[in-house]
Amino acid sequence: MGRHLGCGQVTEHGSHWFEPVAEHLGAAYLRYSFTKGTTQEVDFLVEHLGLQPGMRVLDVGCGPGRHAHELARRGMVVHGIDISERFVELASEHAPDGATFERLDARDLAFEAEFDLVICLCQGAFGLMTANGDDEVVLGGMARALRPGGRLALSAFSGYFVVKYFEDAVFDAATGVNHEHTEVRNEAGEVKTVDLWTGCYTPRELRVLCRDAGLMVDTISSVEPGKYGLDAPTVESAEFLVLATRA
């Protein structure tokens, strides 16, 4: 598995096909190369969003908590949510002061103007939870969680990149969803074969979705894990990073 996990096929709100995958992966999720750039990614967010100690951050699709932990170590007050109980347990273990976690479906966010920053990175809730068409629901919940003037940092998988480079996957042009059949390993090295569904996007789609959610897009850049920056969108990068502001 050479990229971020993303799965669709929703059963009902509160449960999701991804949960048994996360249960199998456990802490082995943090062995994959795409998780190794946490410090640089947070460095970028702190610098370009002007983050300060004491700010309140919501991490949507937090996984085992790597971004939430790093932000909390820098003095932010962070609340992470994830649909995987196993990931929430891992995030809660050894969490630094200022970081809290709960199991919560990203389609059911009920926060209202509570946070200075919302992050959704590494194809967690956006891509994973939106492969069945819940883009507006998930993004709308994140937008409502922000106070007026609050900021959003959102990564999304590039539809351009998938079409150009993913030869062993099936991309549905009608829905923008990529389907893969691959293997994942747990902490003991045991293999599980899974189907993965990932929602993929173009910069134009992301601007429209943000606009409809009441978010003003500041920048959309092409990025890779551990290499966040402000490079213009290109077909050669697997991810887009959206920085936006709640109007």
MOMO-V195390 format. One record per run of one state. SS is the DSSP state (helix for helix, strand for strand, loop for the rest). FROM is the first residue (numbers start at 1). LEN is the number of residues. Records with the same first field share a line. If there is no record, write none. Layout:
BEGIN
SS: FROM-LEN / FROM-LEN
END
This chain:
BEGIN
loop: 1-9 / 13-2 / 17-1 / 32-1 / 36-2 / 50-6 / 61-5 / 74-3 / 83-2 / 93-6 / 104-2 / 109-6 / 121-4 / 129-6 / 166-4 / 173-4 / 186-5 / 202-1 / 213-2 / 225-2 / 228-4 / 233-6 / 247-1
strand: 10-3 / 15-2 / 56-5 / 77-6 / 99-5 / 115-6 / 146-13 / 170-3 / 177-9 / 191-11 / 215-10 / 227-1 / 232-1 / 239-8
helix: 18-14 / 33-3 / 38-12 / 66-8 / 85-8 / 106-3 / 125-4 / 135-11 / 159-7 / 203-10
END
